[in-house]
Amino acid sequence: QVQLVESGGGLVQPGGSLTLSCVVPEKIFSMYMLGWYRQAPGKERELVADITSGGLTNYKDFSDFWNGRFIISRDNGRNTVVLQMNKLKPEDTAVYYCNAVGEGLNYWGKGTLVTVSS
């Protein structure tokens, strides 16, 4: 059974930073599109950012990237997809999920809770 294991969530004050990590099985890491999604209370799950096996990135809102708020990357040495989150806002509060898509398959992690509050 494929497991995507997220870590790094927690409570942070507005304006703070968190780094989310997701360890992915090696074959999936090397071949699949990897992404981070989030689901806030009462809302649908939405894309935050994704990255291809070749390192091309996509963001739901590119202003988050240009403003240095969210940066997705791949750590090839650790088979890990990373979401660096800066300048966090209360509206970023959500459960963040790691996702892997490829070969007609779609895998999800169990999620990690991020709470932005003073």
PDB file as gemmi writes it, atoms N, CA and C in Angstrom:
CRYST1    1.000    1.000    1.000  90.00  90.00  90.00 P 1                      
ATOM      1  N   GLN A   1       0.843  -1.186   0.000  1.00  0.00           N  
ATOM      2  CA  GLN A   1       0.000   0.000   0.000  1.00  0.00           C  
ATOM      3  C   GLN A   1       0.882   1.242   0.000  1.00  0.00           C  
ATOM      4  N   VAL A   2       0.547   2.170  -0.876  1.00  0.00           N  
ATOM      5  CA  VAL A   2       1.339   3.390  -0.999  1.00  0.00           C  
ATOM      6  C   VAL A   2       1.001   4.329   0.146  1.00  0.00           C  
ATOM      7  N   GLN A   3       2.023   4.852   0.792  1.00  0.00           N  
ATOM      8  CA  GLN A   3       1.827   5.813   1.876  1.00  0.00           C  
ATOM      9  C   GLN A   3       2.599   7.088   1.590  1.00  0.00           C  
ATOM     10  N   LEU A   4       1.904   8.192   1.714  1.00  0.00           N  
ATOM     11  CA  LEU A   4       2.517   9.505   1.670  1.00  0.00           C  
ATOM     12  C   LEU A   4       2.463  10.039   3.093  1.00  0.00           C  
ATOM     13  N   VAL A   5       3.611  10.376   3.652  1.00  0.00           N  
ATOM     14  CA  VAL A   5       3.661  10.738   5.069  1.00  0.00           C  
ATOM     15  C   VAL A   5       4.027  12.207   5.233  1.00  0.00           C  
ATOM     16  N   GLU A   6       3.045  12.993   5.673  1.00  0.00           N  
ATOM     17  CA  GLU A   6       3.261  14.432   5.865  1.00  0.00           C  
ATOM     18  C   GLU A   6       3.743  14.720   7.279  1.00  0.00           C  
ATOM     19  N   SER A   7       4.453  15.828   7.403  1.00  0.00           N  
ATOM     20  CA  SER A   7       4.858  16.333   8.705  1.00  0.00           C  
ATOM     21  C   SER A   7       5.072  17.832   8.612  1.00  0.00           C  
ATOM     22  N   GLY A   8       5.132  18.472   9.761  1.00  0.00           N  
ATOM     23  CA  GLY A   8       5.480  19.883   9.800  1.00  0.00           C  
ATOM     24  C   GLY A   8       4.362  20.840  10.140  1.00  0.00           C  
ATOM     25  N   GLY A   9       3.142  20.347  10.263  1.00  0.00           N  
ATOM     26  CA  GLY A   9       2.050  21.242  10.622  1.00  0.00           C  
ATOM     27  C   GLY A   9       2.140  21.680  12.072  1.00  0.00           C  
ATOM     28  N   GLY A  10       1.270  22.612  12.437  1.00  0.00           N  
ATOM     29  CA  GLY A  10       1.260  23.089  13.810  1.00  0.00           C  
ATOM     30  C   GLY A  10       0.605  24.438  13.930  1.00  0.00           C  
ATOM     31  N   LEU A  11       0.782  25.034  15.084  1.00  0.00           N  
ATOM     32  CA  LEU A  11       0.232  26.351  15.372  1.00  0.00           C  
ATOM     33  C   LEU A  11       1.307  27.410  15.159  1.00  0.00           C  
ATOM     34  N   VAL A  12       0.948  28.454  14.432  1.00  0.00           N  
ATOM     35  CA  VAL A  12       1.905  29.525  14.162  1.00  0.00           C  
ATOM     36  C   VAL A  12       1.160  30.852  14.206  1.00  0.00           C  
ATOM     37  N   GLN A  13       1.845  31.889  14.610  1.00  0.00           N  
ATOM     38  CA  GLN A  13       1.235  33.214  14.659  1.00  0.00           C  
ATOM     39  C   GLN A  13       1.177  33.832  13.261  1.00  0.00           C  
ATOM     40  N   PRO A  14       0.237  34.730  13.049  1.00  0.00           N  
ATOM     41  CA  PRO A  14       0.193  35.433  11.760  1.00  0.00           C  
ATOM     42  C   PRO A  14       1.541  36.065  11.441  1.00  0.00           C  
ATOM     43  N   GLY A  15       1.952  35.920  10.185  1.00  0.00           N  
ATOM     44  CA  GLY A  15       3.248  36.419   9.756  1.00  0.00           C  
ATOM     45  C   GLY A  15       4.373  35.421   9.918  1.00  0.00           C  
ATOM     46  N   GLY A  16       4.092  34.308  10.581  1.00  0.00           N  
ATOM     47  CA  GLY A  16       5.116  33.303  10.812  1.00  0.00           C  
ATOM     48  C   GLY A  16       5.309  32.364   9.634  1.00  0.00           C  
ATOM     49  N   SER A  17       6.172  31.370   9.846  1.00  0.00           N  
ATOM     50  CA  SER A  17       6.540  30.427   8.793  1.00  0.00           C  
ATOM     51  C   SER A  17       6.418  28.988   9.275  1.00  0.00           C  
ATOM     52  N   LEU A  18       6.128  28.106   8.346  1.00  0.00           N  
ATOM     53  CA  LEU A  18       6.143  26.673   8.590  1.00  0.00           C  
ATOM     54  C   LEU A  18       6.668  25.984   7.345  1.00  0.00           C  
ATOM     55  N   THR A  19       7.300  24.832   7.545  1.00  0.00           N  
ATOM     56  CA  THR A  19       7.744  24.015   6.429  1.00  0.00           C  
ATOM     57  C   THR A  19       7.067  22.652   6.517  1.00  0.00           C  
ATOM     58  N   LEU A  20       6.307  22.314   5.499  1.00  0.00           N  
ATOM     59  CA  LEU A  20       5.653  21.011   5.420  1.00  0.00           C  
ATOM     60  C   LEU A  20       6.493  20.082   4.555  1.00  0.00           C  
ATOM     61  N   SER A  21       6.608  18.841   5.003  1.00  0.00           N  
ATOM     62  CA  SER A  21       7.350  17.835   4.253  1.00  0.00           C  
ATOM     63  C   SER A  21       6.478  16.614   4.035  1.00  0.00           C  
ATOM     64  N   CYS A  22       6.697  15.942   2.922  1.00  0.00           N  
ATOM     65  CA  CYS A  22       5.959  14.718   2.609  1.00  0.00           C  
ATOM     66  C   CYS A  22       6.937  13.709   2.017  1.00  0.00           C  
ATOM     67  N   VAL A  23       7.106  12.607   2.705  1.00  0.00           N  
ATOM     68  CA  VAL A  23       7.976  11.542   2.206  1.00  0.00           C  
ATOM     69  C   VAL A  23       7.164  10.640   1.291  1.00  0.00           C  
ATOM     70  N   VAL A  24       7.716  10.395   0.109  1.00  0.00           N  
ATOM     71  CA  VAL A  24       7.012   9.669  -0.953  1.00  0.00           C  
ATOM     72  C   VAL A  24       7.822   8.430  -1.335  1.00  0.00           C  
ATOM     73  N   PRO A  25       7.182   7.278  -1.595  1.00  0.00           N  
ATOM     74  CA  PRO A  25       7.931   6.111  -2.071  1.00  0.00           C  
ATOM     75  C   PRO A  25       8.749   6.456  -3.311  1.00  0.00           C  
ATOM     76  N   GLU A  26       9.921   5.862  -3.409  1.00  0.00           N  
ATOM     77  CA  GLU A  26      10.900   6.284  -4.406  1.00  0.00           C  
ATOM     78  C   GLU A  26      10.366   6.260  -5.827  1.00  0.00           C  
ATOM     79  N   LYS A  27       9.693   5.175  -6.229  1.00  0.00           N  
ATOM     80  CA  LYS A  27       9.224   5.080  -7.616  1.00  0.00           C  
ATOM     81  C   LYS A  27       8.216   6.194  -7.917  1.00  0.00           C  
ATOM     82  N   ILE A  28       7.332   6.431  -6.978  1.00  0.00           N  
ATOM     83  CA  ILE A  28       6.330   7.474  -7.175  1.00  0.00           C  
ATOM     84  C   ILE A  28       6.991   8.833  -7.183  1.00  0.00           C  
ATOM     85  N   PHE A  29       7.944   9.050  -6.304  1.00  0.00           N  
ATOM     86  CA  PHE A  29       8.620  10.341  -6.245  1.00  0.00           C  
ATOM     87  C   PHE A  29       9.268  10.669  -7.583  1.00  0.00           C  
ATOM     88  N   SER A  30       9.881   9.690  -8.213  1.00  0.00           N  
ATOM     89  CA  SER A  30      10.646   9.959  -9.431  1.00  0.00           C  
ATOM     90  C   SER A  30       9.770  10.116 -10.668  1.00  0.00           C  
ATOM     91  N   MET A  31       8.540   9.616 -10.628  1.00  0.00           N  
ATOM     92  CA  MET A  31       7.735   9.578 -11.847  1.00  0.00           C  
ATOM     93  C   MET A  31       6.467  10.429 -11.809  1.00  0.00           C  
ATOM     94  N   TYR A  32       5.946  10.712 -10.609  1.00  0.00           N  
ATOM     95  CA  TYR A  32       4.629  11.317 -10.506  1.00  0.00           C  
ATOM     96  C   TYR A  32       4.694  12.827 -10.318  1.00  0.00           C  
ATOM     97  N   MET A  33       3.584  13.468 -10.655  1.00  0.00           N  
ATOM     98  CA  MET A  33       3.356  14.851 -10.274  1.00  0.00           C  
ATOM     99  C   MET A  33       3.063  14.850  -8.773  1.00  0.00           C  
ATOM    100  N   LEU A  34       3.714  15.716  -8.022  1.00  0.00           N  
ATOM    101  CA  LEU A  34       3.512  15.828  -6.585  1.00  0.00           C  
ATOM    102  C   LEU A  34       2.917  17.189  -6.247  1.00  0.00           C  
ATOM    103  N   GLY A  35       2.041  17.199  -5.264  1.00  0.00           N  
ATOM    104  CA  GLY A  35       1.414  18.462  -4.944  1.00  0.00           C  
ATOM    105  C   GLY A  35       0.996  18.578  -3.494  1.00  0.00           C  
ATOM    106  N   TRP A  36       0.667  19.797  -3.118  1.00  0.00           N  
ATOM    107  CA  TRP A  36       0.084  20.101  -1.817  1.00  0.00           C  
ATOM    108  C   TRP A  36      -1.279  20.734  -2.047  1.00  0.00           C  
ATOM    109  N   TYR A  37      -2.265  20.195  -1.340  1.00  0.00           N  
ATOM    110  CA  TYR A  37      -3.613  20.723  -1.340  1.00  0.00           C  
ATOM    111  C   TYR A  37      -3.971  21.103   0.089  1.00  0.00           C  
ATOM    112  N   ARG A  38      -5.034  21.871   0.242  1.00  0.00           N  
ATOM    113  CA  ARG A  38      -5.501  22.192   1.585  1.00  0.00           C  
ATOM    114  C   ARG A  38      -7.024  22.243   1.619  1.00  0.00           C  
ATOM    115  N   GLN A  39      -7.554  21.970   2.810  1.00  0.00           N  
ATOM    116  CA  GLN A  39      -8.991  22.028   3.006  1.00  0.00           C  
ATOM    117  C   GLN A  39      -9.281  22.742   4.310  1.00  0.00           C  
ATOM    118  N   ALA A  40      -9.886  23.899   4.193  1.00  0.00           N  
ATOM    119  CA  ALA A  40     -10.278  24.683   5.361  1.00  0.00           C  
ATOM    120  C   ALA A  40     -11.653  24.213   5.838  1.00  0.00           C  
ATOM    121  N   PRO A  41     -11.980  24.459   7.101  1.00  0.00           N  
ATOM    122  CA  PRO A  41     -13.288  24.042   7.613  1.00  0.00           C  
ATOM    123  C   PRO A  41     -14.436  24.589   6.767  1.00  0.00           C  
ATOM    124  N   GLY A  42     -15.323  23.700   6.354  1.00  0.00           N  
ATOM    125  CA  GLY A  42     -16.482  24.115   5.584  1.00  0.00           C  
ATOM    126  C   GLY A  42     -16.218  24.426   4.128  1.00  0.00           C  
ATOM    127  N   LYS A  43     -14.996  24.180   3.674  1.00  0.00           N  
ATOM    128  CA  LYS A  43     -14.647  24.488   2.281  1.00  0.00           C  
ATOM    129  C   LYS A  43     -14.160  23.245   1.555  1.00  0.00           C  
ATOM    130  N   GLU A  44     -14.119  23.326   0.240  1.00  0.00           N  
ATOM    131  CA  GLU A  44     -13.630  22.217  -0.566  1.00  0.00           C  
ATOM    132  C   GLU A  44     -12.099  22.186  -0.557  1.00  0.00           C  
ATOM    133  N   ARG A  45     -11.581  21.017  -0.838  1.00  0.00           N  
ATOM    134  CA  ARG A  45     -10.134  20.879  -0.953  1.00  0.00           C  
ATOM    135  C   ARG A  45      -9.663  21.627  -2.198  1.00  0.00           C  
ATOM    136  N   GLU A  46      -8.550  22.338  -2.065  1.00  0.00           N  
ATOM    137  CA  GLU A  46      -8.042  23.125  -3.180  1.00  0.00           C  
ATOM    138  C   GLU A  46      -6.536  22.947  -3.321  1.00  0.00           C  
ATOM    139  N   LEU A  47      -6.087  23.127  -4.553  1.00  0.00           N  
ATOM    140  CA  LEU A  47      -4.660  23.067  -4.827  1.00  0.00           C  
ATOM    141  C   LEU A  47      -3.955  24.261  -4.205  1.00  0.00           C  
ATOM    142  N   VAL A  48      -2.792  23.986  -3.610  1.00  0.00           N  
ATOM    143  CA  VAL A  48      -1.896  25.068  -3.201  1.00  0.00           C  
ATOM    144  C   VAL A  48      -0.788  25.205  -4.250  1.00  0.00           C  
ATOM    145  N   ALA A  49      -0.120  24.088  -4.534  1.00  0.00           N  
ATOM    146  CA  ALA A  49       0.961  24.084  -5.524  1.00  0.00           C  
ATOM    147  C   ALA A  49       1.281  22.656  -5.904  1.00  0.00           C  
ATOM    148  N   ASP A  50       1.821  22.477  -7.106  1.00  0.00           N  
ATOM    149  CA  ASP A  50       2.308  21.156  -7.483  1.00  0.00           C  
ATOM    150  C   ASP A  50       3.598  21.293  -8.289  1.00  0.00           C  
ATOM    151  N   ILE A  51       4.259  20.153  -8.447  1.00  0.00           N  
ATOM    152  CA  ILE A  51       5.574  20.158  -9.095  1.00  0.00           C  
ATOM    153  C   ILE A  51       5.732  18.861  -9.875  1.00  0.00           C  
ATOM    154  N   THR A  52       6.202  18.977 -11.105  1.00  0.00           N  
ATOM    155  CA  THR A  52       6.369  17.795 -11.939  1.00  0.00           C  
ATOM    156  C   THR A  52       7.624  17.030 -11.546  1.00  0.00           C  
ATOM    157  N   SER A  53       7.771  15.847 -12.124  1.00  0.00           N  
ATOM    158  CA  SER A  53       8.978  15.061 -11.864  1.00  0.00           C  
ATOM    159  C   SER A  53      10.225  15.791 -12.352  1.00  0.00           C  
ATOM    160  N   GLY A  54      10.045  16.686 -13.318  1.00  0.00           N  
ATOM    161  CA  GLY A  54      11.170  17.459 -13.834  1.00  0.00           C  
ATOM    162  C   GLY A  54      11.408  18.767 -13.106  1.00  0.00           C  
ATOM    163  N   GLY A  55      10.552  19.058 -12.112  1.00  0.00           N  
ATOM    164  CA  GLY A  55      10.783  20.250 -11.308  1.00  0.00           C  
ATOM    165  C   GLY A  55       9.997  21.491 -11.726  1.00  0.00           C  
ATOM    166  N   LEU A  56       9.101  21.352 -12.700  1.00  0.00           N  
ATOM    167  CA  LEU A  56       8.279  22.499 -13.087  1.00  0.00           C  
ATOM    168  C   LEU A  56       7.190  22.710 -12.047  1.00  0.00           C  
ATOM    169  N   THR A  57       6.992  23.949 -11.635  1.00  0.00           N  
ATOM    170  CA  THR A  57       6.054  24.244 -10.547  1.00  0.00           C  
ATOM    171  C   THR A  57       4.819  24.974 -11.041  1.00  0.00           C  
ATOM    172  N   ASN A  58       3.757  24.803 -10.286  1.00  0.00           N  
ATOM    173  CA  ASN A  58       2.485  25.465 -10.583  1.00  0.00           C  
ATOM    174  C   ASN A  58       1.855  25.835  -9.262  1.00  0.00           C  
ATOM    175  N   TYR A  59       1.242  27.009  -9.209  1.00  0.00           N  
ATOM    176  CA  TYR A  59       0.604  27.484  -7.988  1.00  0.00           C  
ATOM    177  C   TYR A  59      -0.827  27.891  -8.300  1.00  0.00           C  
ATOM    178  N   LYS A  60      -1.715  27.598  -7.359  1.00  0.00           N  
ATOM    179  CA  LYS A  60      -3.099  28.052  -7.547  1.00  0.00           C  
ATOM    180  C   LYS A  60      -3.125  29.568  -7.695  1.00  0.00           C  
ATOM    181  N   ASP A  61      -2.332  30.229  -6.896  1.00  0.00           N  
ATOM    182  CA  ASP A  61      -2.222  31.678  -6.950  1.00  0.00           C  
ATOM    183  C   ASP A  61      -0.744  32.039  -7.040  1.00  0.00           C  
ATOM    184  N   PHE A  62      -0.313  32.456  -8.228  1.00  0.00           N  
ATOM    185  CA  PHE A  62       1.114  32.715  -8.404  1.00  0.00           C  
ATOM    186  C   PHE A  62       1.586  33.924  -7.603  1.00  0.00           C  
ATOM    187  N   SER A  63       0.674  34.737  -7.152  1.00  0.00           N  
ATOM    188  CA  SER A  63       1.102  35.852  -6.301  1.00  0.00           C  
ATOM    189  C   SER A  63       1.683  35.332  -4.993  1.00  0.00           C  
ATOM    190  N   ASP A  64       1.214  34.165  -4.537  1.00  0.00           N  
ATOM    191  CA  ASP A  64       1.796  33.570  -3.339  1.00  0.00           C  
ATOM    192  C   ASP A  64       3.267  33.220  -3.564  1.00  0.00           C  
ATOM    193  N   PHE A  65       3.596  32.802  -4.763  1.00  0.00           N  
ATOM    194  CA  PHE A  65       4.995  32.486  -5.075  1.00  0.00           C  
ATOM    195  C   PHE A  65       5.820  33.764  -5.214  1.00  0.00           C  
ATOM    196  N   TRP A  66       5.327  34.700  -5.996  1.00  0.00           N  
ATOM    197  CA  TRP A  66       6.102  35.925  -6.252  1.00  0.00           C  
ATOM    198  C   TRP A  66       6.284  36.748  -4.985  1.00  0.00           C  
ATOM    199  N   ASN A  67       5.323  36.617  -4.055  1.00  0.00           N  
ATOM    200  CA  ASN A  67       5.443  37.339  -2.785  1.00  0.00           C  
ATOM    201  C   ASN A  67       6.225  36.558  -1.740  1.00  0.00           C  
ATOM    202  N   GLY A  68       6.724  35.380  -2.153  1.00  0.00           N  
ATOM    203  CA  GLY A  68       7.531  34.578  -1.247  1.00  0.00           C  
ATOM    204  C   GLY A  68       6.737  33.897  -0.154  1.00  0.00           C  
ATOM    205  N   ARG A  69       5.439  33.759  -0.354  1.00  0.00           N  
ATOM    206  CA  ARG A  69       4.631  33.138   0.688  1.00  0.00           C  
ATOM    207  C   ARG A  69       4.706  31.632   0.628  1.00  0.00           C  
ATOM    208  N   PHE A  70       4.523  31.034  -0.540  1.00  0.00           N  
ATOM    209  CA  PHE A  70       4.543  29.579  -0.678  1.00  0.00           C  
ATOM    210  C   PHE A  70       5.577  29.185  -1.735  1.00  0.00           C  
ATOM    211  N   ILE A  71       6.408  28.214  -1.370  1.00  0.00           N  
ATOM    212  CA  ILE A  71       7.396  27.700  -2.317  1.00  0.00           C  
ATOM    213  C   ILE A  71       7.384  26.187  -2.234  1.00  0.00           C  
ATOM    214  N   ILE A  72       7.122  25.523  -3.366  1.00  0.00           N  
ATOM    215  CA  ILE A  72       7.142  24.054  -3.409  1.00  0.00           C  
ATOM    216  C   ILE A  72       8.453  23.610  -4.037  1.00  0.00           C  
ATOM    217  N   SER A  73       8.996  22.520  -3.515  1.00  0.00           N  
ATOM    218  CA  SER A  73      10.259  22.018  -4.046  1.00  0.00           C  
ATOM    219  C   SER A  73      10.348  20.511  -3.817  1.00  0.00           C  
ATOM    220  N   ARG A  74      11.287  19.902  -4.512  1.00  0.00           N  
ATOM    221  CA  ARG A  74      11.540  18.469  -4.360  1.00  0.00           C  
ATOM    222  C   ARG A  74      12.941  18.287  -3.784  1.00  0.00           C  
ATOM    223  N   ASP A  75      13.046  17.470  -2.753  1.00  0.00           N  
ATOM    224  CA  ASP A  75      14.341  17.094  -2.189  1.00  0.00           C  
ATOM    225  C   ASP A  75      14.629  15.687  -2.693  1.00  0.00           C  
ATOM    226  N   ASN A  76      15.401  15.616  -3.774  1.00  0.00           N  
ATOM    227  CA  ASN A  76      15.617  14.326  -4.439  1.00  0.00           C  
ATOM    228  C   ASN A  76      16.372  13.346  -3.551  1.00  0.00           C  
ATOM    229  N   GLY A  77      17.215  13.836  -2.691  1.00  0.00           N  
ATOM    230  CA  GLY A  77      17.996  12.947  -1.838  1.00  0.00           C  
ATOM    231  C   GLY A  77      17.174  12.251  -0.771  1.00  0.00           C  
ATOM    232  N   ARG A  78      16.008  12.860  -0.452  1.00  0.00           N  
ATOM    233  CA  ARG A  78      15.185  12.296   0.614  1.00  0.00           C  
ATOM    234  C   ARG A  78      13.802  11.876   0.125  1.00  0.00           C  
ATOM    235  N   ASN A  79      13.597  11.880  -1.205  1.00  0.00           N  
ATOM    236  CA  ASN A  79      12.276  11.520  -1.765  1.00  0.00           C  
ATOM    237  C   ASN A  79      11.167  12.297  -1.059  1.00  0.00           C  
ATOM    238  N   THR A  80      11.382  13.582  -0.927  1.00  0.00           N  
ATOM    239  CA  THR A  80      10.470  14.426  -0.150  1.00  0.00           C  
ATOM    240  C   THR A  80      10.026  15.628  -0.977  1.00  0.00           C  
ATOM    241  N   VAL A  81       8.748  15.928  -0.902  1.00  0.00           N  
ATOM    242  CA  VAL A  81       8.239  17.166  -1.489  1.00  0.00           C  
ATOM    243  C   VAL A  81       7.968  18.127  -0.332  1.00  0.00           C  
ATOM    244  N   VAL A  82       8.448  19.346  -0.503  1.00  0.00           N  
ATOM    245  CA  VAL A  82       8.449  20.330   0.577  1.00  0.00           C  
ATOM    246  C   VAL A  82       7.604  21.532   0.189  1.00  0.00           C  
ATOM    247  N   LEU A  83       6.828  22.019   1.129  1.00  0.00           N  
ATOM    248  CA  LEU A  83       6.116  23.282   0.949  1.00  0.00           C  
ATOM    249  C   LEU A  83       6.593  24.246   2.026  1.00  0.00           C  
ATOM    250  N   GLN A  84       7.338  25.235   1.607  1.00  0.00           N  
ATOM    251  CA  GLN A  84       7.775  26.288   2.523  1.00  0.00           C  
ATOM    252  C   GLN A  84       6.704  27.359   2.542  1.00  0.00           C  
ATOM    253  N   MET A  85       6.201  27.678   3.733  1.00  0.00           N  
ATOM    254  CA  MET A  85       5.136  28.666   3.860  1.00  0.00           C  
ATOM    255  C   MET A  85       5.608  29.812   4.737  1.00  0.00           C  
ATOM    256  N   ASN A  86       5.537  31.019   4.213  1.00  0.00           N  
ATOM    257  CA  ASN A  86       5.978  32.222   4.916  1.00  0.00           C  
ATOM    258  C   ASN A  86       4.825  33.220   4.959  1.00  0.00           C  
ATOM    259  N   LYS A  87       4.979  34.198   5.833  1.00  0.00           N  
ATOM    260  CA  LYS A  87       3.988  35.295   5.928  1.00  0.00           C  
ATOM    261  C   LYS A  87       2.571  34.713   6.053  1.00  0.00           C  
ATOM    262  N   LEU A  88       2.415  33.768   6.907  1.00  0.00           N  
ATOM    263  CA  LEU A  88       1.146  33.058   7.011  1.00  0.00           C  
ATOM    264  C   LEU A  88       0.046  33.955   7.557  1.00  0.00           C  
ATOM    265  N   LYS A  89      -1.163  33.710   7.069  1.00  0.00           N  
ATOM    266  CA  LYS A  89      -2.340  34.483   7.444  1.00  0.00           C  
ATOM    267  C   LYS A  89      -3.360  33.559   8.100  1.00  0.00           C  
ATOM    268  N   PRO A  90      -4.252  34.101   8.907  1.00  0.00           N  
ATOM    269  CA  PRO A  90      -5.291  33.250   9.515  1.00  0.00           C  
ATOM    270  C   PRO A  90      -6.080  32.446   8.475  1.00  0.00           C  
ATOM    271  N   GLU A  91      -6.281  33.015   7.299  1.00  0.00           N  
ATOM    272  CA  GLU A  91      -7.042  32.307   6.264  1.00  0.00           C  
ATOM    273  C   GLU A  91      -6.269  31.149   5.646  1.00  0.00           C  
ATOM    274  N   ASP A  92      -5.001  30.989   6.015  1.00  0.00           N  
ATOM    275  CA  ASP A  92      -4.238  29.813   5.574  1.00  0.00           C  
ATOM    276  C   ASP A  92      -4.507  28.605   6.469  1.00  0.00           C  
ATOM    277  N   THR A  93      -5.257  28.805   7.532  1.00  0.00           N  
ATOM    278  CA  THR A  93      -5.600  27.704   8.423  1.00  0.00           C  
ATOM    279  C   THR A  93      -6.380  26.630   7.675  1.00  0.00           C  
ATOM    280  N   ALA A  94      -5.858  25.398   7.724  1.00  0.00           N  
ATOM    281  CA  ALA A  94      -6.476  24.293   6.984  1.00  0.00           C  
ATOM    282  C   ALA A  94      -5.711  23.010   7.295  1.00  0.00           C  
ATOM    283  N   VAL A  95      -6.287  21.907   6.855  1.00  0.00           N  
ATOM    284  CA  VAL A  95      -5.536  20.659   6.806  1.00  0.00           C  
ATOM    285  C   VAL A  95      -4.852  20.606   5.447  1.00  0.00           C  
ATOM    286  N   TYR A  96      -3.557  20.380   5.453  1.00  0.00           N  
ATOM    287  CA  TYR A  96      -2.762  20.350   4.230  1.00  0.00           C  
ATOM    288  C   TYR A  96      -2.458  18.888   3.873  1.00  0.00           C  
ATOM    289  N   TYR A  97      -2.738  18.554   2.614  1.00  0.00           N  
ATOM    290  CA  TYR A  97      -2.589  17.187   2.139  1.00  0.00           C  
ATOM    291  C   TYR A  97      -1.532  17.088   1.045  1.00  0.00           C  
ATOM    292  N   CYS A  98      -0.732  16.055   1.129  1.00  0.00           N  
ATOM    293  CA  CYS A  98       0.222  15.727   0.083  1.00  0.00           C  
ATOM    294  C   CYS A  98      -0.482  14.849  -0.954  1.00  0.00           C  
ATOM    295  N   ASN A  99      -0.147  15.047  -2.218  1.00  0.00           N  
ATOM    296  CA  ASN A  99      -0.801  14.312  -3.310  1.00  0.00           C  
ATOM    297  C   ASN A  99       0.227  13.866  -4.328  1.00  0.00           C  
ATOM    298  N   ALA A 100      -0.013  12.680  -4.893  1.00  0.00           N  
ATOM    299  CA  ALA A 100       0.830  12.172  -5.973  1.00  0.00           C  
ATOM    300  C   ALA A 100      -0.072  11.623  -7.068  1.00  0.00           C  
ATOM    301  N   VAL A 101       0.166  12.072  -8.296  1.00  0.00           N  
ATOM    302  CA  VAL A 101      -0.656  11.664  -9.439  1.00  0.00           C  
ATOM    303  C   VAL A 101       0.250  11.159 -10.553  1.00  0.00           C  
ATOM    304  N   GLY A 102      -0.146  10.005 -11.112  1.00  0.00           N  
ATOM    305  CA  GLY A 102       0.602   9.477 -12.239  1.00  0.00           C  
ATOM    306  C   GLY A 102       0.129   8.080 -12.596  1.00  0.00           C  
ATOM    307  N   GLU A 103       0.364   7.682 -13.836  1.00  0.00           N  
ATOM    308  CA  GLU A 103       0.008   6.335 -14.318  1.00  0.00           C  
ATOM    309  C   GLU A 103      -1.468   6.032 -14.057  1.00  0.00           C  
ATOM    310  N   GLY A 104      -2.324   7.046 -14.117  1.00  0.00           N  
ATOM    311  CA  GLY A 104      -3.747   6.854 -13.871  1.00  0.00           C  
ATOM    312  C   GLY A 104      -4.107   6.654 -12.420  1.00  0.00           C  
ATOM    313  N   LEU A 105      -3.159   6.871 -11.531  1.00  0.00           N  
ATOM    314  CA  LEU A 105      -3.388   6.672 -10.109  1.00  0.00           C  
ATOM    315  C   LEU A 105      -3.286   7.993  -9.367  1.00  0.00           C  
ATOM    316  N   ASN A 106      -3.937   8.036  -8.206  1.00  0.00           N  
ATOM    317  CA  ASN A 106      -3.991   9.265  -7.421  1.00  0.00           C  
ATOM    318  C   ASN A 106      -3.883   8.886  -5.946  1.00  0.00           C  
ATOM    319  N   TYR A 107      -2.839   9.357  -5.280  1.00  0.00           N  
ATOM    320  CA  TYR A 107      -2.615   9.009  -3.887  1.00  0.00           C  
ATOM    321  C   TYR A 107      -2.649  10.259  -3.015  1.00  0.00           C  
ATOM    322  N   TRP A 108      -3.155  10.069  -1.778  1.00  0.00           N  
ATOM    323  CA  TRP A 108      -3.230  11.167  -0.814  1.00  0.00           C  
ATOM    324  C   TRP A 108      -2.598  10.771   0.509  1.00  0.00           C  
ATOM    325  N   GLY A 109      -1.985  11.746   1.154  1.00  0.00           N  
ATOM    326  CA  GLY A 109      -1.579  11.558   2.523  1.00  0.00           C  
ATOM    327  C   GLY A 109      -2.764  11.776   3.449  1.00  0.00           C  
ATOM    328  N   LYS A 110      -2.535  11.574   4.747  1.00  0.00           N  
ATOM    329  CA  LYS A 110      -3.623  11.726   5.724  1.00  0.00           C  
ATOM    330  C   LYS A 110      -3.846  13.171   6.129  1.00  0.00           C  
ATOM    331  N   GLY A 111      -2.898  14.040   5.804  1.00  0.00           N  
ATOM    332  CA  GLY A 111      -3.048  15.442   6.099  1.00  0.00           C  
ATOM    333  C   GLY A 111      -2.337  15.875   7.371  1.00  0.00           C  
ATOM    334  N   THR A 112      -1.972  17.146   7.391  1.00  0.00           N  
ATOM    335  CA  THR A 112      -1.362  17.747   8.574  1.00  0.00           C  
ATOM    336  C   THR A 112      -2.016  19.108   8.805  1.00  0.00           C  
ATOM    337  N   LEU A 113      -2.385  19.373  10.035  1.00  0.00           N  
ATOM    338  CA  LEU A 113      -3.142  20.576  10.359  1.00  0.00           C  
ATOM    339  C   LEU A 113      -2.213  21.770  10.546  1.00  0.00           C  
ATOM    340  N   VAL A 114      -2.547  22.850   9.872  1.00  0.00           N  
ATOM    341  CA  VAL A 114      -1.864  24.130  10.040  1.00  0.00           C  
ATOM    342  C   VAL A 114      -2.878  25.121  10.607  1.00  0.00           C  
ATOM    343  N   THR A 115      -2.538  25.701  11.741  1.00  0.00           N  
ATOM    344  CA  THR A 115      -3.404  26.688  12.377  1.00  0.00           C  
ATOM    345  C   THR A 115      -2.630  27.988  12.521  1.00  0.00           C  
ATOM    346  N   VAL A 116      -3.173  29.042  11.943  1.00  0.00           N  
ATOM    347  CA  VAL A 116      -2.538  30.360  12.017  1.00  0.00           C  
ATOM    348  C   VAL A 116      -3.406  31.238  12.914  1.00  0.00           C  
ATOM    349  N   SER A 117      -2.884  31.526  14.086  1.00  0.00           N  
ATOM    350  CA  SER A 117      -3.681  32.271  15.064  1.00  0.00           C  
ATOM    351  C   SER A 117      -2.772  32.923  16.086  1.00  0.00           C  
ATOM    352  N   SER A 118      -3.235  34.066  16.570  1.00  0.00           N  
ATOM    353  CA  SER A 118      -2.487  34.723  17.638  1.00  0.00           C  
ATOM    354  C   SER A 118      -3.024  34.319  19.003  1.00  0.00           C  
TER     355      SER A 118                                                      
END                                                                             
